[in-house]
Each structure stands twice: as C-alpha cells, then as structure tokens.
C-alpha cells in the first residue's frame, strides 16, 4: 500500500510532540508538494495512521 495524503477534517485533541529538526524539514518538504492542501498536523496524523494500519500483528 502506498502512503496517500488526504484532506479529511476530524475531531482532535492537542498533544505536544518534539520532532528532530531534520525530520521537520523532511515533512515540510513533503507538505510543500501538496500546494497547501495538507497541514503539518494532517501529515503527521496520516503518517501515524498509515504506520499503525501497516504494522505486522506481532508488532502491535
């Protein structure tokens, strides 16, 4: 399955997460390719969902 960014809005709750600066740069570069269609938070949420959905059962 390929990671595809989508534009969904959902109910949310605030969480503070520290990201390495190089990872922030990589995420922002990927977001720039969406022409403003995806926010930083939206990207992170979708990446986490993708990771969880694609974990092997033994990893969960």
Chimera marker file (.cmm) of the C-alpha trace (Angstrom):
<marker_set name="trace">
<marker id="1" x="0.000" y="0.000" z="0.000" r="1" g="1" b="0" radius="0.5"/>
<marker id="2" x="1.320" y="3.461" z="-0.915" r="1" g="1" b="0" radius="0.5"/>
<marker id="3" x="1.027" y="6.359" z="1.550" r="1" g="1" b="0" radius="0.5"/>
<marker id="4" x="-1.512" y="8.802" z="0.067" r="1" g="1" b="0" radius="0.5"/>
<marker id="5" x="-2.211" y="12.192" z="1.675" r="1" g="1" b="0" radius="0.5"/>
<marker id="6" x="-5.881" y="13.121" z="2.071" r="1" g="1" b="0" radius="0.5"/>
<marker id="7" x="-7.684" y="16.283" z="3.139" r="1" g="1" b="0" radius="0.5"/>
<marker id="8" x="-10.010" y="14.942" z="5.864" r="1" g="1" b="0" radius="0.5"/>
<marker id="9" x="-11.029" y="17.011" z="8.888" r="1" g="1" b="0" radius="0.5"/>
<marker id="10" x="-11.724" y="15.084" z="12.131" r="1" g="1" b="0" radius="0.5"/>
<marker id="11" x="-12.304" y="15.782" z="15.836" r="1" g="1" b="0" radius="0.5"/>
<marker id="12" x="-8.961" y="16.379" z="17.509" r="1" g="1" b="0" radius="0.5"/>
<marker id="13" x="-7.191" y="16.777" z="20.844" r="1" g="1" b="0" radius="0.5"/>
<marker id="14" x="-3.914" y="18.652" z="21.411" r="1" g="1" b="0" radius="0.5"/>
<marker id="15" x="-0.719" y="16.696" z="22.150" r="1" g="1" b="0" radius="0.5"/>
<marker id="16" x="2.812" y="18.078" z="22.328" r="1" g="1" b="0" radius="0.5"/>
<marker id="17" x="5.429" y="16.108" z="20.422" r="1" g="1" b="0" radius="0.5"/>
<marker id="18" x="9.083" y="17.013" z="19.887" r="1" g="1" b="0" radius="0.5"/>
<marker id="19" x="10.438" y="16.304" z="16.407" r="1" g="1" b="0" radius="0.5"/>
<marker id="20" x="14.065" y="16.233" z="15.309" r="1" g="1" b="0" radius="0.5"/>
<marker id="21" x="14.770" y="19.308" z="13.164" r="1" g="1" b="0" radius="0.5"/>
<marker id="22" x="15.822" y="17.203" z="10.169" r="1" g="1" b="0" radius="0.5"/>
<marker id="23" x="12.512" y="15.307" z="10.314" r="1" g="1" b="0" radius="0.5"/>
<marker id="24" x="10.574" y="18.585" z="10.425" r="1" g="1" b="0" radius="0.5"/>
<marker id="25" x="12.444" y="19.697" z="7.306" r="1" g="1" b="0" radius="0.5"/>
<marker id="26" x="11.586" y="16.447" z="5.507" r="1" g="1" b="0" radius="0.5"/>
<marker id="27" x="7.912" y="16.701" z="6.483" r="1" g="1" b="0" radius="0.5"/>
<marker id="28" x="7.702" y="20.346" z="5.421" r="1" g="1" b="0" radius="0.5"/>
<marker id="29" x="9.283" y="19.477" z="2.073" r="1" g="1" b="0" radius="0.5"/>
<marker id="30" x="6.679" y="16.752" z="1.523" r="1" g="1" b="0" radius="0.5"/>
<marker id="31" x="3.889" y="19.147" z="2.540" r="1" g="1" b="0" radius="0.5"/>
<marker id="32" x="5.160" y="21.793" z="0.103" r="1" g="1" b="0" radius="0.5"/>
<marker id="33" x="4.495" y="19.352" z="-2.730" r="1" g="1" b="0" radius="0.5"/>
<marker id="34" x="0.768" y="19.355" z="-1.816" r="1" g="1" b="0" radius="0.5"/>
<marker id="35" x="0.406" y="23.089" z="-2.625" r="1" g="1" b="0" radius="0.5"/>
<marker id="36" x="-1.053" y="23.872" z="0.792" r="1" g="1" b="0" radius="0.5"/>
<marker id="37" x="-3.609" y="21.055" z="0.760" r="1" g="1" b="0" radius="0.5"/>
<marker id="38" x="-2.156" y="19.305" z="3.847" r="1" g="1" b="0" radius="0.5"/>
<marker id="39" x="-1.087" y="20.832" z="7.179" r="1" g="1" b="0" radius="0.5"/>
<marker id="40" x="1.837" y="19.646" z="9.294" r="1" g="1" b="0" radius="0.5"/>
<marker id="41" x="-0.623" y="18.100" z="11.773" r="1" g="1" b="0" radius="0.5"/>
<marker id="42" x="-2.583" y="16.460" z="8.977" r="1" g="1" b="0" radius="0.5"/>
<marker id="43" x="0.578" y="14.905" z="7.601" r="1" g="1" b="0" radius="0.5"/>
<marker id="44" x="1.655" y="13.560" z="11.000" r="1" g="1" b="0" radius="0.5"/>
<marker id="45" x="-1.811" y="12.142" z="11.739" r="1" g="1" b="0" radius="0.5"/>
<marker id="46" x="-1.969" y="10.385" z="8.378" r="1" g="1" b="0" radius="0.5"/>
<marker id="47" x="1.583" y="9.051" z="8.734" r="1" g="1" b="0" radius="0.5"/>
<marker id="48" x="0.755" y="7.640" z="12.180" r="1" g="1" b="0" radius="0.5"/>
<marker id="49" x="-2.459" y="6.045" z="10.872" r="1" g="1" b="0" radius="0.5"/>
<marker id="50" x="-0.531" y="4.516" z="7.981" r="1" g="1" b="0" radius="0.5"/>
<marker id="51" x="2.132" y="3.143" z="10.327" r="1" g="1" b="0" radius="0.5"/>
<marker id="52" x="-0.445" y="1.633" z="12.689" r="1" g="1" b="0" radius="0.5"/>
<marker id="53" x="-2.528" y="0.162" z="9.861" r="1" g="1" b="0" radius="0.5"/>
<marker id="54" x="0.535" y="-1.463" z="8.320" r="1" g="1" b="0" radius="0.5"/>
<marker id="55" x="2.193" y="-2.931" z="11.401" r="1" g="1" b="0" radius="0.5"/>
<marker id="56" x="2.558" y="-6.675" z="11.487" r="1" g="1" b="0" radius="0.5"/>
<marker id="57" x="0.309" y="-8.340" z="14.061" r="1" g="1" b="0" radius="0.5"/>
<marker id="58" x="3.367" y="-9.444" z="16.032" r="1" g="1" b="0" radius="0.5"/>
<marker id="59" x="4.461" y="-5.783" z="16.274" r="1" g="1" b="0" radius="0.5"/>
<marker id="60" x="1.164" y="-4.476" z="17.704" r="1" g="1" b="0" radius="0.5"/>
<link id1="1" id2="2" r="1" g="1" b="0" radius="0.2"/>
<link id1="2" id2="3" r="1" g="1" b="0" radius="0.2"/>
<link id1="3" id2="4" r="1" g="1" b="0" radius="0.2"/>
<link id1="4" id2="5" r="1" g="1" b="0" radius="0.2"/>
<link id1="5" id2="6" r="1" g="1" b="0" radius="0.2"/>
<link id1="6" id2="7" r="1" g="1" b="0" radius="0.2"/>
<link id1="7" id2="8" r="1" g="1" b="0" radius="0.2"/>
<link id1="8" id2="9" r="1" g="1" b="0" radius="0.2"/>
<link id1="9" id2="10" r="1" g="1" b="0" radius="0.2"/>
<link id1="10" id2="11" r="1" g="1" b="0" radius="0.2"/>
<link id1="11" id2="12" r="1" g="1" b="0" radius="0.2"/>
<link id1="12" id2="13" r="1" g="1" b="0" radius="0.2"/>
<link id1="13" id2="14" r="1" g="1" b="0" radius="0.2"/>
<link id1="14" id2="15" r="1" g="1" b="0" radius="0.2"/>
<link id1="15" id2="16" r="1" g="1" b="0" radius="0.2"/>
<link id1="16" id2="17" r="1" g="1" b="0" radius="0.2"/>
<link id1="17" id2="18" r="1" g="1" b="0" radius="0.2"/>
<link id1="18" id2="19" r="1" g="1" b="0" radius="0.2"/>
<link id1="19" id2="20" r="1" g="1" b="0" radius="0.2"/>
<link id1="20" id2="21" r="1" g="1" b="0" radius="0.2"/>
<link id1="21" id2="22" r="1" g="1" b="0" radius="0.2"/>
<link id1="22" id2="23" r="1" g="1" b="0" radius="0.2"/>
<link id1="23" id2="24" r="1" g="1" b="0" radius="0.2"/>
<link id1="24" id2="25" r="1" g="1" b="0" radius="0.2"/>
<link id1="25" id2="26" r="1" g="1" b="0" radius="0.2"/>
<link id1="26" id2="27" r="1" g="1" b="0" radius="0.2"/>
<link id1="27" id2="28" r="1" g="1" b="0" radius="0.2"/>
<link id1="28" id2="29" r="1" g="1" b="0" radius="0.2"/>
<link id1="29" id2="30" r="1" g="1" b="0" radius="0.2"/>
<link id1="30" id2="31" r="1" g="1" b="0" radius="0.2"/>
<link id1="31" id2="32" r="1" g="1" b="0" radius="0.2"/>
<link id1="32" id2="33" r="1" g="1" b="0" radius="0.2"/>
<link id1="33" id2="34" r="1" g="1" b="0" radius="0.2"/>
<link id1="34" id2="35" r="1" g="1" b="0" radius="0.2"/>
<link id1="35" id2="36" r="1" g="1" b="0" radius="0.2"/>
<link id1="36" id2="37" r="1" g="1" b="0" radius="0.2"/>
<link id1="37" id2="38" r="1" g="1" b="0" radius="0.2"/>
<link id1="38" id2="39" r="1" g="1" b="0" radius="0.2"/>
<link id1="39" id2="40" r="1" g="1" b="0" radius="0.2"/>
<link id1="40" id2="41" r="1" g="1" b="0" radius="0.2"/>
<link id1="41" id2="42" r="1" g="1" b="0" radius="0.2"/>
<link id1="42" id2="43" r="1" g="1" b="0" radius="0.2"/>
<link id1="43" id2="44" r="1" g="1" b="0" radius="0.2"/>
<link id1="44" id2="45" r="1" g="1" b="0" radius="0.2"/>
<link id1="45" id2="46" r="1" g="1" b="0" radius="0.2"/>
<link id1="46" id2="47" r="1" g="1" b="0" radius="0.2"/>
<link id1="47" id2="48" r="1" g="1" b="0" radius="0.2"/>
<link id1="48" id2="49" r="1" g="1" b="0" radius="0.2"/>
<link id1="49" id2="50" r="1" g="1" b="0" radius="0.2"/>
<link id1="50" id2="51" r="1" g="1" b="0" radius="0.2"/>
<link id1="51" id2="52" r="1" g="1" b="0" radius="0.2"/>
<link id1="52" id2="53" r="1" g="1" b="0" radius="0.2"/>
<link id1="53" id2="54" r="1" g="1" b="0" radius="0.2"/>
<link id1="54" id2="55" r="1" g="1" b="0" radius="0.2"/>
<link id1="55" id2="56" r="1" g="1" b="0" radius="0.2"/>
<link id1="56" id2="57" r="1" g="1" b="0" radius="0.2"/>
<link id1="57" id2="58" r="1" g="1" b="0" radius="0.2"/>
<link id1="58" id2="59" r="1" g="1" b="0" radius="0.2"/>
<link id1="59" id2="60" r="1" g="1" b="0" radius="0.2"/>
</marker_set>
